[in-house]
Structure formats: C-alpha cells, structure tokens
Amino acid sequence: MYKQLHISLLMDLKIFHGLRVSSRRASGRSVERPNGIVPRLDEWPLRWKGLSSAMHILSRTVLVLLAVTAGAGRLFAVSVFEPFAYPVASLLAGQGGWVLSAGTSPKVQAGTLSVPGLMPSSDGNSLSYGNSRMEVRRFMKNEFGPGEFSGYYWYSLAFKVTSLGTLTTNGDFIAAFSSTNTPAVYGGLLYIRKDPLGTPGGYNIGVSQMSGLMPNIFWSANVSHTNDTNFVVCRYATPDQGNTDTLLWINPDPSTYGAANAPLPDLDAVGTPLLATVGQIVLQQQASLSTGVGAIVVDEIRVEGTWASVTPVPLTITTTLVNNTNLYLYWGGNQNLFLQQATHFFPSANWTNLNSYPASGMITDWTVTNAVADPVPKYYRLYRWYAE
C-alpha cells in the first residue's frame, strides 16, 4: 500500500546564473522573485525568464524538482513508519497490522509528539497507555510480505511519560523487538524506571539486550521528568552479526540525523542476544501494576536497517549543469528512496523510477544525461517508502 506522507518543494536554482523566477498564483497574479528564491507550493506553475539559449532549453527540461515522502516496501529488510494515523479514541489492535497479545488494547489519541529535525517531525496522532497490563505487536514486512530476518535492526520512537504512577526503581520495558516463532523472547528492550535518587517526577531510561534481569539492564544516569518528550534510537543485532551489542541513543543531536554513520551511543548493553530473527516490534507494559508506568504517550515509530533510515531528514535536491550537457542532481540524507521522473506534475502524471532495486537504497545523487538536448519537460521527485 502506498501512502503519501509529505510533499515539499525543494529547488536549488544556483546553476541558473542571473535567473529570475516568476510564479503565478491561482488568481492569475504574477509574483516576481529575486535570483534563486524558491516559490511556495501555492505559487505554481512556474515559468523562467532571462535565460541564454542553452539554459532556455534546460529550463524546458527541468522545471520543478519535488521531494516526496511516501510509503512502500524495502526489498531485503523490514521497513516501518507508524504515526498512528487512525481515528481518535479507537483501539490500536486490529489497525495497521497491530495485534493484541496481552491485556487491553491501548487507544489512539489526538496530537503528536514532534521531533524537530526529522522528516516528518510529526504526523498523524499518537498512542496512549499505562496503569494496566498491555502488549501489542506489529508484524514486519519486506517487499514480499511478513517475515523473520536476521541482521542489524534499528528502531526509533518518541515518548512522553505523563504519570509515573506506581513505577518502581526496578523499572519496566515499554518497547522491544520480538519474533513470531519465539514470542516470549525479546531483544533491544527499552526500559524506564523511577529515579532511585528520588527526584520528583524523575525517571531514568535504560536498555537491555535480551531480558529484564537487573544485571542485564544498562541505565542512563541522566534524569528525565514527566511531560518531557524523549526521542530514542535503539540498535539490536541478531547473534550471527559481528558486533552483537545492543546500543541506545537518548535524545541524540539533531545534526547527526540522516548521517551515514551513527554517533557514539549513550548506552551499550553487552551480552549474548537470544533473539535469532526479528519479525515484530512490540509495545508493552508489565503485568504488575506495582511496576508499570502510570501513563505514557508513544509516537513516530520507525524500524529499518540503518541509523539514517530511522532518523530521516528533509531532503533538498541541488542541481549542477555539467559540461553544458548533463544535469547532476544531489540530495544527501542517506535515505532509502526512488528518484522518479515525469513529464508533468499534475495528478495524472506517470512517475517512473530512474533507479531500481537494489540501487534504491542509500543513493544520494543522479546524473541525467543529455538533459540540455532533451526538448521534453522533465520533473523529478524523491520517493521515500516504507512497508505498510
């Protein structure tokens, strides 16, 4: 299922030296823009002025560059984006592939937890639970459907504890990976506990590789507080990988989002992982009311195979004319995407992929050959996708 999440106009006109852009609103009023200024989305269509003959041909070839974030599947690994875009007050179980495995299903609530710097920073609604036994699981998919896979798995999510309730200093895990084949085994468990030093409304964040035994939980000394929004990233490795440590980042620097390599983690949980394959993402609260959190909001869950994919950033296409012949497109971001091309940008446009599997993963640039000589207008967009 393909689901459009976000559209933004991302143009870089630096190659059009001396160019002025005129944009026409629906009212027909034309608005002049200085060199290289990007018009807003509501100011289409665009037309170009003041071009040399060579650039005039190029202007017919490349009129608009779009970046589109949307949903689809990844070939060799699972890919999930969960913004909880379901009806407010509805039960999560039974929607979007979520299945209730214990207790009472959590409910969708209005509002989102925004994580500035991500693409998108917020979307849909959010999920609320707490103060009772609960476990829901979402099965993962790749291009061919649900499956169990080994490898490195990353998840990121935003959460906000609104009430500690009877949460103890032993803590409780709120999210983890699991498997359809071994549902009682977890990996990459995200923990929270009441601050042992007694800070009012304070709690610590921790991670465990495989179990809830106290020696296996690694805690951050930093104290979070109720109503703080935290953004965490967890990396879990199945036993067949070279480095099997479970890593956790707590509120990482936004400047590292979308980077090809992750920064140093805040927590490193060592041990022997027990979860041989990963097939589910789990949200959970313990059976005992004396250990579970009082109330928590969870949002913006992503599951993928790299740091960059679970910390996606807005992508801007920049353009360079090479040898007055080819058009070089660059956008960075290390995202799993398609570069698509069409001859117009109206709803009936037939967008075709320029890059195909497995090249869709992590490409950051593309060269359009003989762009100047092409008399047919071309439009380009980036298509970011997830398994839904």
QUIQUI-V267157 format. One record per pair of residues at least 12 apart in sequence whose ideal C-beta (glycine too) atoms are under 8 Angstrom apart, sorted by the first residue. I is the first residue (numbers start at 1). J is the second residue. D is the distance in whole Angstrom. If there is no record, write none. Layout:
i->I j->J d->D
i->I j->J d->D
This chain:
i->1 j->71 d->7
i->1 j->388 d->5
i->2 j->70 d->6
i->2 j->71 d->6
i->2 j->72 d->5
i->2 j->385 d->7
i->2 j->388 d->8
i->3 j->70 d->6
i->3 j->71 d->4
i->3 j->388 d->6
i->4 j->68 d->7
i->4 j->69 d->8
i->4 j->70 d->5
i->4 j->71 d->8
i->5 j->69 d->5
i->5 j->70 d->6
i->5 j->71 d->7
i->5 j->81 d->7
i->5 j->83 d->8
i->5 j->120 d->6
i->5 j->123 d->6
i->5 j->384 d->8
i->6 j->68 d->7
i->6 j->69 d->4
i->6 j->119 d->7
i->6 j->120 d->5
i->6 j->123 d->7
i->7 j->41 d->7
i->7 j->66 d->7
i->7 j->67 d->8
i->7 j->68 d->5
i->7 j->69 d->8
i->8 j->41 d->8
i->8 j->66 d->8
i->8 j->67 d->6
i->8 j->314 d->7
i->9 j->38 d->6
i->9 j->39 d->7
i->9 j->40 d->7
i->9 j->41 d->5
i->9 j->64 d->7
i->9 j->65 d->8
i->9 j->66 d->7
i->10 j->38 d->8
i->10 j->65 d->6
i->10 j->66 d->7
i->10 j->67 d->4
i->10 j->314 d->8
i->10 j->315 d->7
i->10 j->316 d->4
i->10 j->317 d->5
i->10 j->331 d->8
i->11 j->38 d->5
i->11 j->64 d->7
i->11 j->65 d->5
i->11 j->317 d->7
i->12 j->36 d->8
i->12 j->65 d->8
i->12 j->316 d->7
i->12 j->317 d->7
i->12 j->318 d->4
i->12 j->319 d->6
i->13 j->35 d->7
i->13 j->36 d->4
i->13 j->38 d->8
i->13 j->319 d->8
i->14 j->36 d->6
i->14 j->318 d->7
i->14 j->319 d->8
i->15 j->319 d->5
i->15 j->320 d->6
i->15 j->321 d->5
i->16 j->36 d->8
i->16 j->48 d->7
i->16 j->51 d->7
i->16 j->55 d->6
i->16 j->59 d->7
i->18 j->35 d->7
i->18 j->50 d->6
i->19 j->35 d->6
i->19 j->36 d->7
i->19 j->48 d->6
i->19 j->49 d->7
i->19 j->50 d->6
i->19 j->51 d->7
i->19 j->55 d->8
i->20 j->32 d->7
i->20 j->33 d->7
i->20 j->34 d->7
i->20 j->35 d->6
i->20 j->49 d->5
i->20 j->50 d->5
i->21 j->33 d->4
i->21 j->36 d->8
i->21 j->37 d->7
i->21 j->39 d->6
i->21 j->46 d->6
i->21 j->48 d->7
i->21 j->49 d->8
i->22 j->46 d->8
i->22 j->47 d->6
i->22 j->48 d->8
i->22 j->49 d->6
i->23 j->39 d->4
i->23 j->43 d->4
i->23 j->44 d->7
i->23 j->45 d->8
i->23 j->46 d->6
i->23 j->47 d->8
i->24 j->43 d->7
i->24 j->44 d->8
i->24 j->45 d->6
i->24 j->47 d->7
i->25 j->42 d->7
i->25 j->43 d->6
i->26 j->42 d->8
i->31 j->43 d->6
i->44 j->64 d->8
i->44 j->345 d->8
i->45 j->63 d->8
i->46 j->63 d->6
i->46 j->64 d->6
i->48 j->63 d->8
i->54 j->324 d->6
i->54 j->372 d->6
i->57 j->372 d->5
i->57 j->373 d->7
i->57 j->375 d->7
i->58 j->321 d->7
i->58 j->327 d->7
i->58 j->371 d->6
i->58 j->372 d->5
i->60 j->375 d->7
i->60 j->376 d->8
i->60 j->377 d->5
i->61 j->327 d->7
i->61 j->371 d->5
i->61 j->372 d->7
i->61 j->374 d->5
i->61 j->375 d->8
i->61 j->376 d->7
i->61 j->377 d->6
i->61 j->378 d->5
i->62 j->319 d->7
i->62 j->327 d->6
i->62 j->368 d->8
i->62 j->371 d->7
i->62 j->378 d->6
i->62 j->379 d->8
i->62 j->380 d->7
i->63 j->377 d->5
i->63 j->378 d->8
i->63 j->379 d->6
i->64 j->345 d->6
i->64 j->379 d->5
i->65 j->317 d->4
i->65 j->319 d->7
i->65 j->329 d->8
i->65 j->379 d->8
i->65 j->380 d->5
i->65 j->381 d->7
i->66 j->345 d->7
i->66 j->379 d->7
i->66 j->380 d->7
i->66 j->381 d->4
i->66 j->382 d->8
i->67 j->314 d->7
i->67 j->315 d->5
i->67 j->316 d->7
i->67 j->317 d->6
i->67 j->331 d->7
i->67 j->381 d->6
i->67 j->382 d->5
i->68 j->340 d->8
i->68 j->381 d->5
i->68 j->382 d->6
i->68 j->383 d->5
i->68 j->384 d->7
i->69 j->119 d->6
i->69 j->120 d->7
i->69 j->312 d->8
i->69 j->382 d->8
i->69 j->383 d->8
i->69 j->384 d->4
i->70 j->383 d->6
i->70 j->384 d->6
i->70 j->385 d->6
i->71 j->385 d->6
i->71 j->386 d->5
i->71 j->387 d->8
i->71 j->388 d->5
i->72 j->383 d->8
i->72 j->385 d->3
i->72 j->386 d->7
i->72 j->387 d->7
i->72 j->388 d->7
i->73 j->141 d->6
i->73 j->142 d->6
i->73 j->143 d->4
i->73 j->385 d->7
i->73 j->386 d->7
i->73 j->387 d->4
i->73 j->388 d->8
i->74 j->142 d->6
i->74 j->143 d->7
i->74 j->304 d->8
i->74 j->305 d->8
i->74 j->336 d->6
i->74 j->360 d->8
i->74 j->361 d->7
i->74 j->385 d->7
i->74 j->386 d->8
i->74 j->387 d->6
i->75 j->142 d->6
i->75 j->143 d->5
i->75 j->357 d->5
i->75 j->358 d->6
i->75 j->360 d->8
i->75 j->361 d->8
i->76 j->142 d->7
i->76 j->358 d->7
i->77 j->142 d->6
i->77 j->149 d->7
i->77 j->151 d->7
i->77 j->304 d->7
i->77 j->305 d->4
i->78 j->140 d->4
i->78 j->141 d->6
i->78 j->142 d->6
i->78 j->147 d->7
i->78 j->149 d->7
i->78 j->153 d->8
i->78 j->278 d->7
i->78 j->279 d->8
i->78 j->303 d->6
i->78 j->304 d->8
i->78 j->305 d->8
i->78 j->387 d->6
i->79 j->141 d->8
i->79 j->142 d->7
i->79 j->303 d->7
i->79 j->304 d->5
i->79 j->305 d->8
i->79 j->309 d->7
i->79 j->336 d->7
i->79 j->385 d->7
i->79 j->386 d->5
i->79 j->387 d->5
i->80 j->138 d->7
i->80 j->140 d->6
i->80 j->141 d->8
i->80 j->281 d->6
i->80 j->301 d->7
i->80 j->302 d->6
i->80 j->303 d->4
i->80 j->304 d->8
i->80 j->386 d->6
i->80 j->387 d->7
i->81 j->301 d->7
i->81 j->302 d->5
i->81 j->386 d->4
i->81 j->388 d->8
i->82 j->96 d->7
i->82 j->138 d->7
i->82 j->300 d->8
i->82 j->301 d->4
i->82 j->302 d->8
i->83 j->112 d->7
i->83 j->120 d->8
i->83 j->122 d->8
i->83 j->123 d->4
i->83 j->124 d->3
i->83 j->125 d->7
i->83 j->299 d->7
i->83 j->300 d->6
i->84 j->96 d->8
i->84 j->108 d->5
i->84 j->124 d->5
i->84 j->125 d->5
i->84 j->126 d->6
i->84 j->127 d->5
i->84 j->299 d->6
i->85 j->123 d->7
i->85 j->124 d->3
i->85 j->125 d->6
i->86 j->108 d->5
i->86 j->124 d->8
i->86 j->125 d->7
i->87 j->108 d->7
i->88 j->108 d->6
i->88 j->109 d->6
i->88 j->110 d->5
i->88 j->125 d->6
i->89 j->107 d->6
i->89 j->108 d->7
i->89 j->109 d->7
i->90 j->107 d->7
i->90 j->108 d->5
i->91 j->105 d->4
i->91 j->106 d->8
i->91 j->107 d->6
i->91 j->108 d->8
i->92 j->105 d->5
i->92 j->106 d->5
i->92 j->107 d->7
i->92 j->108 d->6
i->92 j->127 d->6
i->92 j->136 d->6
i->93 j->105 d->4
i->93 j->136 d->6
i->96 j->138 d->7
i->96 j->388 d->8
i->97 j->138 d->5
i->97 j->139 d->6
i->97 j->141 d->8
i->98 j->136 d->5
i->98 j->137 d->7
i->98 j->138 d->5
i->99 j->136 d->7
i->99 j->137 d->5
i->99 j->138 d->8
i->99 j->139 d->7
i->100 j->135 d->7
i->100 j->136 d->6
i->101 j->135 d->5
i->101 j->136 d->7
i->101 j->137 d->5
i->101 j->183 d->7
i->102 j->133 d->6
i->102 j->134 d->7
i->102 j->135 d->4
i->102 j->284 d->8
i->102 j->287 d->8
i->103 j->132 d->6
i->103 j->133 d->4
i->103 j->134 d->4
i->103 j->135 d->6
i->103 j->285 d->7
i->103 j->287 d->8
i->104 j->132 d->6
i->104 j->133 d->8
i->104 j->134 d->6
i->105 j->134 d->7
i->105 j->136 d->6
i->106 j->127 d->5
i->106 j->128 d->6
i->106 j->129 d->4
i->106 j->134 d->6
i->106 j->136 d->7
i->106 j->283 d->7
i->107 j->127 d->7
i->107 j->128 d->6
i->107 j->129 d->8
i->108 j->125 d->5
i->108 j->126 d->7
i->108 j->127 d->6
i->108 j->128 d->8
i->109 j->125 d->6
i->109 j->126 d->6
i->109 j->127 d->7
i->109 j->128 d->5
i->109 j->297 d->7
i->110 j->125 d->6
i->110 j->126 d->8
i->111 j->125 d->7
i->111 j->126 d->6
i->112 j->124 d->7
i->112 j->125 d->6
i->112 j->126 d->5
i->112 j->299 d->6
i->112 j->300 d->7
i->113 j->126 d->6
i->113 j->158 d->4
i->113 j->159 d->7
i->113 j->160 d->6
i->113 j->229 d->5
i->113 j->297 d->6
i->113 j->298 d->8
i->113 j->299 d->4
i->113 j->300 d->6
i->114 j->158 d->8
i->114 j->229 d->7
i->115 j->158 d->5
i->115 j->229 d->8
i->115 j->231 d->5
i->115 j->300 d->6
i->116 j->254 d->6
i->117 j->254 d->3
i->117 j->257 d->5
i->117 j->313 d->7
i->118 j->257 d->6
i->118 j->300 d->7
i->118 j->311 d->7
i->118 j->312 d->6
i->118 j->313 d->7
i->119 j->312 d->5
i->119 j->313 d->5
i->119 j->314 d->5
i->119 j->315 d->7
i->119 j->384 d->8
i->122 j->299 d->7
i->122 j->300 d->7
i->123 j->300 d->7
i->124 j->299 d->8
i->125 j->299 d->8
i->126 j->297 d->5
i->126 j->298 d->7
i->126 j->299 d->4
i->127 j->283 d->7
i->127 j->297 d->7
i->127 j->298 d->5
i->127 j->299 d->7
i->128 j->295 d->7
i->128 j->296 d->7
i->128 j->297 d->5
i->128 j->298 d->8
i->129 j->283 d->7
i->129 j->285 d->6
i->129 j->295 d->8
i->129 j->296 d->6
i->129 j->298 d->8
i->130 j->162 d->8
i->130 j->163 d->7
i->130 j->165 d->6
i->130 j->285 d->7
i->130 j->292 d->7
i->130 j->293 d->5
i->130 j->294 d->5
i->130 j->295 d->4
i->130 j->296 d->5
i->131 j->163 d->8
i->131 j->165 d->5
i->131 j->289 d->7
i->131 j->292 d->7
i->131 j->293 d->8
i->131 j->294 d->5
i->131 j->295 d->6
i->132 j->285 d->7
i->132 j->289 d->7
i->132 j->292 d->7
i->133 j->285 d->6
i->133 j->286 d->7
i->133 j->287 d->5
i->133 j->289 d->8
i->133 j->292 d->8
i->134 j->283 d->8
i->134 j->284 d->7
i->134 j->285 d->5
i->135 j->282 d->6
i->135 j->283 d->7
i->135 j->284 d->4
i->135 j->285 d->7
i->136 j->282 d->7
i->136 j->283 d->5
i->136 j->284 d->8
i->137 j->178 d->7
i->137 j->183 d->8
i->137 j->280 d->5
i->137 j->281 d->7
i->137 j->282 d->5
i->138 j->280 d->6
i->138 j->281 d->5
i->138 j->282 d->8
i->139 j->180 d->7
i->139 j->279 d->6
i->139 j->280 d->6
i->140 j->278 d->7
i->140 j->279 d->6
i->140 j->280 d->6
i->140 j->281 d->7
i->140 j->303 d->7
i->140 j->387 d->7
i->141 j->387 d->4
i->141 j->388 d->8
i->142 j->387 d->6
i->143 j->357 d->8
i->143 j->387 d->7
i->146 j->180 d->8
i->146 j->279 d->7
i->147 j->279 d->7
i->148 j->179 d->6
i->148 j->180 d->6
i->148 j->181 d->6
i->148 j->277 d->4
i->148 j->278 d->7
i->148 j->279 d->4
i->149 j->277 d->6
i->149 j->278 d->6
i->149 j->279 d->7
i->150 j->238 d->4
i->150 j->240 d->5
i->150 j->241 d->8
i->150 j->276 d->7
i->150 j->277 d->5
i->150 j->278 d->8
i->151 j->237 d->8
i->151 j->238 d->6
i->151 j->241 d->7
i->151 j->278 d->8
i->151 j->305 d->7
i->152 j->235 d->6
i->152 j->236 d->7
i->152 j->237 d->5
i->152 j->238 d->8
i->152 j->241 d->6
i->152 j->305 d->6
i->152 j->306 d->8
i->153 j->177 d->6
i->153 j->187 d->8
i->153 j->188 d->7
i->153 j->235 d->7
i->153 j->236 d->5
i->153 j->237 d->8
i->153 j->238 d->8
i->153 j->278 d->5
i->153 j->303 d->7
i->153 j->305 d->7
i->154 j->233 d->7
i->154 j->234 d->7
i->154 j->235 d->5
i->154 j->236 d->8
i->154 j->303 d->7
i->154 j->304 d->6
i->154 j->305 d->7
i->154 j->306 d->6
i->154 j->307 d->6
i->154 j->309 d->7
i->154 j->310 d->5
i->155 j->175 d->7
i->155 j->177 d->7
i->155 j->188 d->7
i->155 j->233 d->7
i->155 j->234 d->5
i->155 j->236 d->8
i->155 j->281 d->6
i->155 j->301 d->7
i->155 j->302 d->7
i->155 j->303 d->5
i->155 j->310 d->6
i->156 j->231 d->7
i->156 j->232 d->7
i->156 j->233 d->4
i->156 j->234 d->8
i->156 j->300 d->7
i->156 j->301 d->7
i->156 j->302 d->5
i->156 j->310 d->4
i->156 j->311 d->6
i->157 j->175 d->6
i->157 j->190 d->8
i->157 j->231 d->8
i->157 j->232 d->6
i->157 j->298 d->6
i->157 j->299 d->7
i->157 j->300 d->6
i->157 j->301 d->5
i->157 j->302 d->7
i->158 j->229 d->6
i->158 j->230 d->7
i->158 j->231 d->5
i->158 j->298 d->7
i->158 j->299 d->5
i->158 j->300 d->5
i->159 j->174 d->7
i->159 j->229 d->8
i->159 j->230 d->6
i->159 j->232 d->7
i->159 j->296 d->6
i->159 j->297 d->7
i->159 j->298 d->5
i->159 j->299 d->7
i->160 j->227 d->6
i->160 j->228 d->7
i->160 j->229 d->5
i->160 j->230 d->7
i->160 j->296 d->7
i->160 j->297 d->5
i->161 j->192 d->7
i->161 j->203 d->6
i->161 j->224 d->7
i->161 j->226 d->5
i->161 j->227 d->8
i->161 j->228 d->7
i->161 j->293 d->6
i->161 j->294 d->8
i->161 j->295 d->7
i->161 j->296 d->5
i->162 j->226 d->6
i->162 j->227 d->6
i->162 j->294 d->8
i->162 j->295 d->5
i->162 j->296 d->7
i->162 j->297 d->6
i->163 j->226 d->6
i->163 j->293 d->7
i->163 j->294 d->3
i->163 j->295 d->4
i->164 j->194 d->6
i->164 j->201 d->7
i->164 j->203 d->6
i->164 j->226 d->6
i->164 j->293 d->6
i->164 j->294 d->5
i->165 j->289 d->8
i->165 j->292 d->7
i->165 j->293 d->6
i->165 j->294 d->2
i->165 j->295 d->7
i->166 j->289 d->6
i->166 j->290 d->5
i->166 j->291 d->7
i->166 j->292 d->7
i->166 j->294 d->7
i->167 j->192 d->7
i->167 j->193 d->7
i->167 j->194 d->5
i->167 j->203 d->7
i->167 j->291 d->7
i->167 j->292 d->7
i->167 j->293 d->5
i->167 j->294 d->7
i->168 j->193 d->7
i->168 j->194 d->6
i->168 j->290 d->7
i->168 j->291 d->5
i->169 j->193 d->5
i->169 j->194 d->5
i->169 j->195 d->8
i->169 j->196 d->5
i->170 j->193 d->6
i->170 j->214 d->7
i->170 j->291 d->6
i->171 j->191 d->5
i->171 j->192 d->6
i->171 j->193 d->3
i->171 j->194 d->8
i->171 j->204 d->8
i->171 j->206 d->6
i->171 j->217 d->7
i->171 j->219 d->8
i->171 j->291 d->7
i->172 j->191 d->7
i->172 j->192 d->7
i->172 j->193 d->7
i->172 j->285 d->6
i->172 j->286 d->5
i->172 j->291 d->5
i->172 j->292 d->5
i->172 j->293 d->6
i->173 j->186 d->7
i->173 j->189 d->4
i->173 j->190 d->6
i->173 j->191 d->5
i->173 j->208 d->7
i->173 j->212 d->6
i->173 j->284 d->6
i->173 j->286 d->8
i->174 j->190 d->6
i->174 j->191 d->7
i->174 j->192 d->6
i->174 j->283 d->7
i->174 j->284 d->6
i->174 j->285 d->7
i->174 j->293 d->7
i->174 j->296 d->6
i->174 j->298 d->7
i->175 j->189 d->8
i->175 j->190 d->4
i->175 j->234 d->8
i->175 j->281 d->7
i->175 j->282 d->7
i->175 j->283 d->6
i->175 j->284 d->7
i->175 j->298 d->7
i->175 j->301 d->8
i->176 j->188 d->6
i->176 j->189 d->4
i->176 j->190 d->7
i->176 j->281 d->8
i->176 j->282 d->5
i->176 j->284 d->7
i->177 j->236 d->5
i->177 j->275 d->6
i->177 j->278 d->5
i->177 j->280 d->7
i->177 j->281 d->6
i->177 j->282 d->7
i->178 j->275 d->7
i->178 j->278 d->8
i->178 j->279 d->7
i->178 j->280 d->5
i->178 j->281 d->8
i->178 j->282 d->5
i->179 j->275 d->6
i->179 j->276 d->8
i->179 j->277 d->5
i->179 j->278 d->6
i->179 j->279 d->5
i->179 j->280 d->6
i->180 j->279 d->5
i->180 j->280 d->6
i->181 j->277 d->7
i->181 j->279 d->7
i->182 j->275 d->7
i->182 j->276 d->8
i->183 j->280 d->8
i->185 j->210 d->8
i->185 j->274 d->5
i->185 j->275 d->5
i->186 j->210 d->7
i->186 j->211 d->8
i->186 j->275 d->7
i->186 j->282 d->7
i->187 j->209 d->7
i->187 j->210 d->6
i->187 j->236 d->5
i->187 j->238 d->8
i->187 j->246 d->7
i->187 j->273 d->6
i->187 j->274 d->7
i->187 j->275 d->4
i->187 j->278 d->7
i->188 j->207 d->7
i->188 j->209 d->7
i->188 j->234 d->5
i->188 j->235 d->7
i->188 j->236 d->3
i->188 j->246 d->5
i->189 j->207 d->7
i->189 j->208 d->4
i->189 j->209 d->8
i->189 j->210 d->8
i->189 j->211 d->8
i->189 j->212 d->7
i->189 j->217 d->8
i->190 j->205 d->7
i->190 j->206 d->8
i->190 j->207 d->6
i->190 j->232 d->6
i->190 j->234 d->6
i->190 j->248 d->7
i->191 j->205 d->7
i->191 j->206 d->4
i->191 j->207 d->6
i->191 j->208 d->6
i->191 j->212 d->8
i->191 j->217 d->6
i->191 j->219 d->8
i->192 j->204 d->7
i->192 j->205 d->6
i->192 j->206 d->7
i->192 j->293 d->6
i->193 j->206 d->7
i->193 j->219 d->7
i->195 j->223 d->5
i->197 j->223 d->8
i->199 j->223 d->5
i->199 j->225 d->7
i->201 j->225 d->5
i->201 j->226 d->4
i->201 j->227 d->8
i->202 j->223 d->4
i->202 j->224 d->7
i->202 j->225 d->6
i->203 j->223 d->7
i->203 j->224 d->6
i->203 j->225 d->8
i->203 j->226 d->8
i->204 j->219 d->5
i->204 j->220 d->6
i->204 j->221 d->7
i->204 j->222 d->7
i->204 j->223 d->6
i->204 j->224 d->7
i->205 j->219 d->8
i->205 j->220 d->5
i->205 j->222 d->8
i->205 j->224 d->6
i->205 j->230 d->7
i->205 j->232 d->7
i->205 j->248 d->8
i->205 j->250 d->5
i->206 j->218 d->6
i->206 j->219 d->4
i->206 j->220 d->6
i->206 j->248 d->8
i->206 j->267 d->7
i->207 j->234 d->6
i->207 j->246 d->6
i->207 j->247 d->8
i->207 j->248 d->4
i->207 j->267 d->5
i->207 j->269 d->5
i->208 j->246 d->7
i->208 j->269 d->6
i->209 j->236 d->8
i->209 j->244 d->8
i->209 j->245 d->7
i->209 j->246 d->4
i->209 j->269 d->4
i->209 j->270 d->7
i->209 j->271 d->5
i->209 j->272 d->8
i->209 j->273 d->6
i->210 j->271 d->6
i->210 j->272 d->7
i->210 j->273 d->6
i->210 j->274 d->5
i->210 j->275 d->7
i->211 j->274 d->8
i->216 j->269 d->7
i->216 j->271 d->6
i->217 j->269 d->8
i->218 j->248 d->8
i->218 j->267 d->5
i->218 j->268 d->7
i->218 j->269 d->5
i->219 j->267 d->8
i->220 j->250 d->6
i->220 j->266 d->6
i->220 j->267 d->6
i->222 j->250 d->7
i->230 j->250 d->7
i->230 j->251 d->6
i->231 j->251 d->6
i->231 j->252 d->7
i->232 j->248 d->6
i->232 j->249 d->7
i->232 j->250 d->6
i->232 j->251 d->8
i->233 j->248 d->7
i->233 j->249 d->4
i->233 j->252 d->6
i->233 j->262 d->8
i->233 j->307 d->7
i->233 j->310 d->6
i->233 j->311 d->7
i->234 j->246 d->7
i->234 j->247 d->7
i->234 j->248 d->5
i->234 j->249 d->8
i->235 j->247 d->4
i->235 j->248 d->8
i->235 j->262 d->7
i->235 j->265 d->8
i->235 j->307 d->8
i->236 j->273 d->7
i->236 j->275 d->7
i->236 j->278 d->7
i->237 j->273 d->6
i->238 j->273 d->6
i->238 j->275 d->7
i->238 j->276 d->6
i->238 j->277 d->6
i->238 j->278 d->7
i->239 j->272 d->7
i->239 j->273 d->5
i->239 j->274 d->8
i->239 j->276 d->6
i->240 j->276 d->8
i->244 j->271 d->8
i->244 j->272 d->7
i->244 j->273 d->5
i->245 j->268 d->5
i->245 j->269 d->6
i->245 j->270 d->5
i->246 j->268 d->8
i->246 j->269 d->4
i->246 j->271 d->8
i->246 j->273 d->7
i->247 j->262 d->8
i->247 j->265 d->4
i->247 j->267 d->7
i->247 j->268 d->6
i->247 j->269 d->8
i->248 j->265 d->6
i->248 j->266 d->6
i->248 j->267 d->4
i->248 j->268 d->8
i->248 j->269 d->7
i->249 j->262 d->7
i->249 j->263 d->7
i->249 j->265 d->5
i->249 j->266 d->6
i->250 j->266 d->5
i->250 j->267 d->7
i->252 j->266 d->8
i->252 j->311 d->7
i->256 j->311 d->7
i->257 j->311 d->4
i->257 j->312 d->7
i->257 j->313 d->5
i->258 j->308 d->5
i->258 j->311 d->6
i->258 j->312 d->6
i->258 j->313 d->4
i->258 j->332 d->7
i->258 j->333 d->5
i->258 j->334 d->6
i->258 j->335 d->7
i->259 j->307 d->7
i->259 j->308 d->6
i->259 j->311 d->8
i->259 j->334 d->7
i->260 j->307 d->8
i->260 j->308 d->6
i->260 j->334 d->5
i->260 j->362 d->8
i->261 j->307 d->7
i->262 j->307 d->4
i->281 j->301 d->7
i->281 j->303 d->5
i->283 j->298 d->6
i->304 j->336 d->7
i->306 j->334 d->7
i->306 j->362 d->8
i->308 j->333 d->7
i->308 j->334 d->4
i->308 j->335 d->7
i->308 j->362 d->7
i->309 j->334 d->8
i->309 j->335 d->7
i->309 j->336 d->6
i->312 j->333 d->7
i->312 j->335 d->6
i->312 j->384 d->7
i->313 j->333 d->5
i->313 j->335 d->8
i->314 j->333 d->8
i->315 j->331 d->4
i->315 j->332 d->7
i->315 j->333 d->5
i->315 j->335 d->6
i->315 j->337 d->8
i->315 j->382 d->6
i->315 j->384 d->8
i->316 j->331 d->6
i->316 j->332 d->8
i->317 j->329 d->6
i->317 j->330 d->7
i->317 j->331 d->5
i->317 j->380 d->7
i->317 j->382 d->7
i->318 j->330 d->5
i->318 j->331 d->7
i->321 j->371 d->8
i->321 j->372 d->8
i->322 j->367 d->7
i->324 j->372 d->6
i->325 j->369 d->8
i->325 j->370 d->6
i->325 j->371 d->7
i->325 j->372 d->6
i->325 j->373 d->7
i->326 j->367 d->5
i->326 j->368 d->6
i->326 j->369 d->5
i->326 j->370 d->7
i->326 j->371 d->6
i->326 j->372 d->8
i->327 j->367 d->7
i->327 j->368 d->4
i->327 j->371 d->4
i->327 j->372 d->8
i->328 j->365 d->7
i->328 j->366 d->8
i->328 j->367 d->5
i->328 j->368 d->8
i->329 j->365 d->6
i->329 j->366 d->5
i->329 j->367 d->7
i->329 j->368 d->7
i->329 j->380 d->7
i->330 j->364 d->7
i->330 j->365 d->4
i->331 j->364 d->6
i->331 j->365 d->7
i->331 j->382 d->6
i->332 j->364 d->5
i->333 j->364 d->7
i->334 j->362 d->5
i->334 j->364 d->7
i->335 j->362 d->7
i->335 j->382 d->8
i->335 j->384 d->6
i->336 j->360 d->6
i->336 j->361 d->5
i->336 j->362 d->6
i->336 j->384 d->7
i->336 j->385 d->7
i->337 j->360 d->6
i->337 j->363 d->7
i->337 j->382 d->5
i->337 j->383 d->6
i->337 j->384 d->5
i->337 j->385 d->7
i->338 j->353 d->5
i->338 j->354 d->8
i->338 j->355 d->6
i->338 j->360 d->5
i->338 j->382 d->7
i->338 j->383 d->4
i->338 j->385 d->7
i->339 j->353 d->7
i->339 j->354 d->5
i->339 j->355 d->6
i->339 j->363 d->7
i->339 j->366 d->5
i->339 j->380 d->6
i->339 j->381 d->8
i->339 j->382 d->6
i->339 j->383 d->8
i->340 j->352 d->6
i->340 j->353 d->6
i->340 j->354 d->7
i->340 j->380 d->7
i->340 j->381 d->5
i->340 j->382 d->8
i->340 j->383 d->5
i->341 j->354 d->6
i->341 j->378 d->6
i->341 j->379 d->7
i->341 j->380 d->6
i->342 j->378 d->8
i->342 j->379 d->5
i->342 j->381 d->8
i->343 j->376 d->6
i->343 j->377 d->6
i->343 j->378 d->7
i->343 j->379 d->7
i->344 j->377 d->7
i->344 j->379 d->7
i->345 j->379 d->5
i->349 j->379 d->7
i->351 j->381 d->7
i->351 j->383 d->8
i->353 j->383 d->8
i->354 j->366 d->6
